[in-house]
């Protein structure tokens, strides 16, 4: 099921996307420093917003452990950060297709 979904997504993405653009996006993600500073802590010092971190529970591309560590790091820096996981066994794609499962959390967070 997940493999078929990913194959379908890849085919439709390839039909409307430029491969070179994808490479530039991947490189931008690799070079990104949170908060636009010379390093992560300096950049995060500029963050003033409350943060809601919602990784997909079964994500094997961006492991939830990394999001947990980021949340703890943000809290050590005195930032207001909430952490919850999007339930499901669809992996990375649950962040799209499973988002309704955390809809109440998102609504509550946005209403603060």
C-alpha positions, 0 to 999 in steps of 0.5 A: 500500500505505502509503496504504491502510494509513493510510486503514484506520488513520484510519477505525478511529481515527475510529470509536473516538476523539474528535476534540477529544481528538486536538486536545488531544493534538496541542497537548500534543505541541507544548507538551512540553518534554523533562525537564519543565524551563523549556527543553530543556537544563534539562529534559534535565539531569534525565534520568538514564536511558540512552536508546535512540532508534529513528526509522523510516528512511523517516519523513516526519513525524518525520524521522530527522535530528531524532532524530540531532540530538537524540541528538548533543545528548544526548551533548553534555550527557553523557547515554548515548544510543544511536541506530539506525533502524528499516529500511523504506520504510513511513514513520512507520508503520514505527515500529509495523509494523517494530519487530520488525526492531530487536527484538534491539537493544531486548532488548539495550538493556533487558538492560543 
